[in-house]
């Protein structure tokens, strides 16, 4: 989901763009009971997170490599 910065209240946008270094860069959004309902992370942390997921997926994909067998049945063969 994409949200334009103009749709966010100015005080919240300021906290997102200039997080309190002592509190941490992540912004946790809680409901009135203190339950976590959302998290805002900084762009560099988001890029790092995506990179790690892609690395993990690439590693998983390469572990599933099977040698090509020209005599294997095709999907059409299996469906018949």
Backbone as CSV, one residue per row, in Angstrom:
resi,resn,N_x,N_y,N_z,CA_x,CA_y,CA_z,C_x,C_y,C_z
1,UNK,0.847,-1.166,0.000,0.000,0.000,0.000,0.894,1.231,0.000
2,UNK,0.585,2.178,-0.830,1.313,3.442,-0.883,0.404,4.549,-0.371
3,UNK,0.964,5.415,0.447,0.235,6.562,0.981,1.057,7.803,0.699
4,UNK,0.445,8.823,0.169,1.138,10.088,-0.086,1.441,10.770,1.252
5,UNK,2.612,11.368,1.360,2.994,12.028,2.605,2.039,13.164,2.951
6,UNK,1.386,13.726,1.945,0.435,14.808,2.200,-0.809,14.318,2.933
7,UNK,-1.031,12.990,2.962,-2.192,12.424,3.654,-1.904,12.132,5.119
8,UNK,-0.656,12.338,5.536,-0.258,12.046,6.918,-0.185,13.351,7.696
9,UNK,-0.682,13.361,8.939,-0.583,14.575,9.739,0.869,15.061,9.850
10,UNK,1.047,16.365,9.827,2.387,16.964,9.804,3.248,16.514,10.977
11,UNK,2.669,16.404,12.178,3.478,16.011,13.341,3.972,14.570,13.208
12,UNK,3.160,13.683,12.639,3.588,12.301,12.418,4.635,12.235,11.317
13,UNK,4.433,12.975,10.244,5.402,12.993,9.148,6.766,13.477,9.639
14,UNK,6.768,14.457,10.518,8.032,14.957,11.081,8.738,13.857,11.878
15,UNK,7.969,13.086,12.648,8.564,11.990,13.427,9.093,10.879,12.520
16,UNK,8.416,10.660,11.390,8.872,9.634,10.447,10.175,10.070,9.778
17,UNK,10.220,11.313,9.341,11.417,11.815,8.642,12.587,12.076,9.572
18,UNK,12.304,12.386,10.835,13.359,12.713,11.801,13.140,11.922,13.080
19,UNK,13.384,10.613,13.033,13.135,9.798,14.227,14.081,10.160,15.365
20,UNK,13.636,9.908,16.561,14.439,10.156,17.760,15.513,9.070,17.844
21,UNK,16.761,9.456,17.686,17.859,8.488,17.676,17.957,7.698,18.983
22,UNK,17.569,8.295,20.092,17.621,7.597,21.373,16.507,6.567,21.494
23,UNK,15.370,6.849,20.884,14.239,5.927,20.929,14.365,4.818,19.894
24,UNK,15.117,5.065,18.849,15.247,4.108,17.753,14.582,4.655,16.512
25,UNK,14.928,4.081,15.369,14.408,4.584,14.106,13.050,4.012,13.751
26,UNK,12.680,2.875,14.319,11.385,2.281,14.007,10.296,2.990,14.804
27,UNK,9.141,3.148,14.176,8.004,3.769,14.840,6.948,2.687,15.002
28,UNK,6.623,2.355,16.232,5.634,1.333,16.534,4.292,2.022,16.763
29,UNK,3.250,1.503,16.137,1.916,2.075,16.270,1.087,1.098,17.105
30,UNK,0.581,1.593,18.226,-0.181,0.758,19.157,-1.604,1.274,19.270
31,UNK,-2.524,0.350,19.591,-3.881,0.791,19.874,-3.951,1.255,21.326
32,UNK,-5.113,1.627,21.782,-5.252,2.153,23.145,-4.924,1.133,24.221
33,UNK,-4.954,-0.154,23.880,-4.631,-1.208,24.850,-3.151,-1.566,24.851
34,UNK,-2.366,-0.922,23.991,-0.937,-1.190,23.921,-0.571,-2.314,22.963
35,UNK,-1.556,-2.839,22.228,-1.269,-3.898,21.257,-0.720,-3.283,19.978
36,UNK,0.279,-3.916,19.427,0.923,-3.434,18.206,-0.014,-3.613,17.016
37,UNK,-0.251,-2.532,16.267,-1.102,-2.601,15.075,-0.333,-2.280,13.794
38,UNK,0.874,-1.738,13.913,1.661,-1.413,12.738,3.043,-0.933,13.099
39,UNK,3.915,-0.914,12.102,5.296,-0.481,12.292,5.710,0.339,11.076
40,UNK,6.395,1.432,11.304,6.996,2.216,10.228,8.499,2.099,10.395
41,UNK,9.160,1.617,9.331,10.623,1.516,9.386,11.213,2.471,8.361
42,UNK,12.434,2.846,8.568,13.112,3.786,7.697,13.484,3.119,6.373
43,UNK,13.598,3.893,5.287,13.884,3.324,3.961,15.132,2.456,3.909
44,UNK,16.198,2.844,4.583,17.425,2.033,4.522,17.214,0.682,5.209
45,UNK,16.472,0.670,6.297,16.172,-0.593,6.983,15.265,-1.456,6.115
46,UNK,14.327,-0.834,5.423,13.420,-1.564,4.532,14.196,-2.202,3.380
47,UNK,15.112,-1.445,2.766,15.934,-1.991,1.680,16.768,-3.178,2.171
48,UNK,17.358,-3.046,3.367,18.151,-4.125,3.947,17.291,-5.361,4.176
49,UNK,16.102,-5.159,4.714,15.167,-6.240,4.978,14.810,-6.976,3.681
50,UNK,14.484,-6.224,2.627,14.154,-6.841,1.342,15.339,-7.604,0.763
51,UNK,16.545,-7.038,0.888,17.746,-7.698,0.390,17.943,-9.042,1.080
52,UNK,17.757,-9.082,2.386,17.937,-10.331,3.135,16.889,-11.363,2.738
53,UNK,15.660,-10.926,2.506,14.614,-11.855,2.067,14.971,-12.426,0.694
54,UNK,15.417,-11.569,-0.227,15.795,-12.038,-1.562,16.964,-13.022,-1.492
55,UNK,17.943,-12.743,-0.641,19.069,-13.657,-0.484,18.595,-15.008,0.025
56,UNK,17.678,-14.983,0.990,17.140,-16.218,1.555,16.356,-16.989,0.494
57,UNK,15.541,-16.291,-0.297,14.776,-16.951,-1.359,15.697,-17.527,-2.428
58,UNK,16.741,-16.784,-2.795,17.697,-17.283,-3.787,18.387,-18.554,-3.286
59,UNK,18.738,-18.562,-2.013,19.385,-19.730,-1.422,18.428,-20.925,-1.439
60,UNK,17.170,-20.687,-1.089,16.171,-21.764,-1.110,15.953,-22.280,-2.524
61,UNK,15.868,-21.360,-3.480,15.653,-21.759,-4.870,16.812,-22.603,-5.393
62,UNK,18.033,-22.233,-5.059,19.182,-22.978,-5.565,19.287,-24.354,-4.909
63,UNK,18.756,-24.488,-3.705,18.791,-25.787,-3.030,17.820,-26.778,-3.670
64,UNK,16.842,-26.272,-4.424,15.838,-27.134,-5.043,16.218,-27.570,-6.452
65,UNK,17.411,-27.244,-6.880,17.826,-27.554,-8.247,17.811,-29.059,-8.485
66,UNK,17.167,-29.443,-9.583,17.151,-30.845,-9.999,17.772,-30.944,-11.386
67,UNK,18.488,-31.992,-11.599,19.115,-32.192,-12.906,18.041,-32.422,-13.963
68,UNK,18.290,-31.908,-15.163,17.354,-32.071,-16.273,17.403,-33.505,-16.776
69,UNK,16.222,-34.081,-16.950,16.114,-35.434,-17.494,15.210,-35.378,-18.712
70,UNK,15.800,-35.564,-19.897,15.016,-35.442,-21.129,13.955,-36.523,-21.244
71,UNK,14.052,-37.574,-20.450,13.068,-38.668,-20.494,11.938,-38.483,-19.481
72,UNK,11.975,-37.415,-18.731,10.915,-37.161,-17.747,9.600,-36.880,-18.453
73,UNK,8.510,-37.243,-17.799,7.187,-36.978,-18.358,6.878,-35.488,-18.266
74,UNK,6.187,-35.002,-19.254,5.760,-33.601,-19.252,4.479,-33.479,-18.435
75,UNK,4.069,-32.265,-18.185,2.816,-32.033,-17.490,1.648,-32.620,-18.288
76,UNK,1.692,-32.447,-19.583,0.647,-33.013,-20.448,0.599,-34.535,-20.308
77,UNK,1.765,-35.181,-20.253,1.812,-36.633,-20.070,1.169,-37.030,-18.761
78,UNK,1.448,-36.304,-17.720,0.916,-36.628,-16.399,-0.582,-36.390,-16.307
79,UNK,-1.082,-35.431,-17.073,-2.519,-35.123,-17.035,-3.350,-36.124,-17.831
80,UNK,-2.738,-36.902,-18.707,-3.477,-37.868,-19.540,-3.784,-39.124,-18.794
